[in-house]
Amino acid sequence: MGLNAVQSYPAERVLVAALLGRPASFHELGGRVTEEMFTEPGLRLVFRAFAELASRGERIDMATVEAEMFRLDHRLYGELNGVSFLSAMLQAVRNDSHIHEYVRLVQREWMLRGCVASLNKRGLEAQQPDVDVMKLLAGVTDDMDGLREHASGGVDVRMAAEVAREVLARSFRNQEAREKGEHIQVRTGFDELDDLTGGLYRGELAVLSGRPSMGKTAVALHMALQAARAGRNTLYFSIEMSEEEVYPFDAERRGGRQDPFQGDEPRGACVVGESGG
């Protein structure tokens, strides 16, 4: 049955029926739906059974869900007669092809209920003679932010202004450090590249790509040694070359000098690792 044909049913019932139709689709929800988003106790029990099985890494199918429901609440399980209370829905919802739309609908209804509850609560507070208006408004904002974060599956949801303030503050701190002569970025040792990019930045993943024998290993090793000279602890790990191969490789690049720090005492550790396979 298509999406339009099941829209007359409660969204949370449709979602649970879709999950029962293909239990493996539970792993696609990604934490966007939680037990408390369901209003019916029976649906909460079914969803909780899914979540418990998934948390233990056990197989999820109709039989294991029913067994888990009985383990969690045998009284309610008996009243529901297992998942048979959803038999009509299981016939209406034949597959999970619209499961993400069902998730959106469940989230929407839950958030609307949360908004109503929050506004009712704050409305009662607003009627108090000595109410602190700014505190009241902050409470409404916190309630709405909590709903957004919960519906996002735990992903940190923040206002753009808050993120902008943090970015600007970090930028100002970095600028002050540069004016004091501190090196925020790690220089690669290639002046033209450093002039263009500013060097390597904390938290970034830099990828060197190229055809074989074009110098990727030499460039990466040069960067690692440059970072160590600058006082940064460095790990150079190769799955192709052993440390016995790496050091002669570097020595050849440096014109035969065996000490990579000759004339320049290192302030950081440069550790070479190799694959055990």
N, C-alpha and C positions, 0 to 999 in steps of 0.2 A: 504494500500500500504506500502511495506517495506521501510527500510532506503535507500537501493540502488536505488529504483525506484523514490525517490523524490530528489536525490542528484543533479539532473540537474536544480532544482528550486533554486532561491536565498534563503539562509539559513534563513534570517529574515522573509520572507514570509511563509516558512514552519513552523517556530516557532509560528507565530501569528495564522496560520490556526490550529495548534495543540491546542493552547490555546482556540480558539473559539470552537473546537470540544469537549473539556472538560474544561470549564472555571475554575473549582475548582483547576486545576493543576497550576494556577498562583501562588498559595500560596507555591508551592514547589520550586519556583525559588530562594527564599531567598535573593533577592536583587542582584543577579548575573547579571541580565540584566536590563538596564535602558533605558529610552526613547531616549536618544541621541545616542544609539547604532544602531538605525534604520536610514537608508538613505532616505526611502520613506516617505513623509509627511503623507500619509494615514496610513501607518503602525505605525508611531509615534502616530497618533491620537488614533488608536485602543488600543495601549499599554498604552497610558496615561489614557484612559477611564478605563482600567483594574485597573491601579494603584490608580486612584481616588476612585473607588468603594471600593477597598480593604482598603484604608486608612480610609474610613468612616465606615468600617465594614458592608457594604451592600452586598446583594446577587449579585453574578456575574453570569449572564447567557447572552444568545444572546440578549434578549430583553433589559436588563438593560445596556448592553454595547452599544447598538445602541442609547438608550436614552441619555446616558452620552456623547457619541460622538457628538450628536446634541447640547447638552448643552455647551460643550467645544468649538465647532467651527461649527456652523450651516452652514456656507458657504461651508467649505471643506466637511462637511457631505453630503451636497446636490450634490457637484461635484462627490463624490465617490458613491453616491446612497447607503449610509449606508455601510454595510459590503459585499454587493453584488459584489464589485470589487474583492473580494477574492473567488468568487463562484467556480472557477476552482480549486483553491488550496484546498478548503474545500472538494471537491470530491476526490482529490488526497491524502490528508492526512486524513485518517479515524479515527485515534486515536492519543493519546499522548505517545505511548509506547516508543518512541525514543526522548522524549522531552529534556532529559539531553544532548544528542548528538547535538540536534539543538541549545541548549544554548551554548555549546562549540564552535560550528561553528560560531554563531553570535558574540561571544566574540572574537574569533580568527580574524574574518574579521575586526571587529572594532579596535582591537589592531594593526593590520597591517596598517590600514588607519592612525591610530594615529602615528605609527612609521614613516610612509612616511611623514606625515605632519611635525612632529618634526624634522626629518633629513633634510627636505627641508628648514625649517626655520633656523636650525643651520648651514646648508650649506651656506646660504646667509650671516650669521654672520661671518663664517669662512673666507669669502672673503674680510672682512674689514682689512685694513692694520694694525690697532692698536688693533686687537682682542686679548683678554686675553684668552690664550689657556686653562688654568686651569679652568677659569670661564665657558668657553664654554663646556668643558667636564663635569663639574658639572651640567650645564644646561641640557645636554643630559641625564645624570643619573637621574636627578629629573623628567624629562619628562617620562622616562621609568618606574620609580617607581610609578608615578602617574597613569599610565596606568594599572600597576599590581594591585594597591590598588583599583582602580575603578572597575576593572573586578572581584575582589574578593568580591564585595558586601559590601565594607566599612571595611572589616577585615584588621587589621593593618599588612601590609606586610613589613618586614624589612630584610635587608641582614644579613646573619649569623654572619658576622664579627661584626656588630653593636650590635647584641644580646650578642655575646661572650664578648665584651668589657663591657657591662652593668653588666653581671653576674660576671665577674672578679672584677670589681670595687666594687660591692656589697659584694663579698666575702672578699676582702681586708678590707672594712669598718667593717665587722663583726669580722674579726680576730683582728683588732685594738681594737675594743670594748671589746672583750674577754680578751685581754692582759691587759686592764685597769681594769679588774674585773667586767665588766658589763655583765649581763645575757641577751643574745640576745633571747634565747629560753626560754620557760616556763617549768620549771621542773615539773614532774608529782608527785614527792614524792616517787616514786618507784625507788630506786637507780640502781638496775640492768637494769631496762628498760631505765632509763635515760642514763646509760653508753653505752647501745647499740644504742640508737636512737638520743641521744643528747637532748631529751625532745620534746616538742611540738613547731612546727615552725609556724610563722606568715603566713597566707594565706592557710594553709593546713586544710583539713577536715579529722579528725581522727574518725574512726568508731570502736566501741567496739561491738563485737558479741559473742554470746555464748548461751547455752541452759538456760532455766529458772532456777532461784535460784542458779546460779553459781557465782554471785557476781558482775555483770555488774553495778548495781546501786551503790554499795559500792565503786567500783573503780572510776566511774565517779564523785561521790560526793567528794571523796578524792582528785581527780585532781582539782576539782573546788575550794575547800578550800585551796589547796596548791597554786594555782594561786593567790587567794585573799591575802594569807599571803605574797606572793612575790610582792604585789602592783599592781596586774592586776585586773581591774574590771571584774567581772565574773557573768554570768547569768546561773543558773541551772534551767532548765525547764523540767517538767515531765508531761506526758499526762496520767500517771497511778496513781501517788501518789500526795496527797495534801501536803502543807507545814507542816501541823500537823503530817502527816505520815513520812515526810522526816526527820525532826529533831530528833524524837525518834529513827528512824532508824540509824541516824548518831551517836547519843548518845550511842546506844547499841554497835555500832562498836568501839567506843572510851572508852569502859569499864564503861559506865554510866555517864561520864562527860557531862553536859548539854551545856557548852560553847565551841563551836568548836574552839575558839581562846584562850582558857585558857592558860595563860603563854606565849602567842605569839600575841602581838597586831597586828591586821590586818592593812595593808597599802592600800588595795584595797577593793572594795565593792563586796560582794557575795550576789546576789539577787536570791531568789527562786521564780519561777513562776509555775503556774499550769493551766491545760486546763480548760476553762470555760464550756466545754461540758461534 
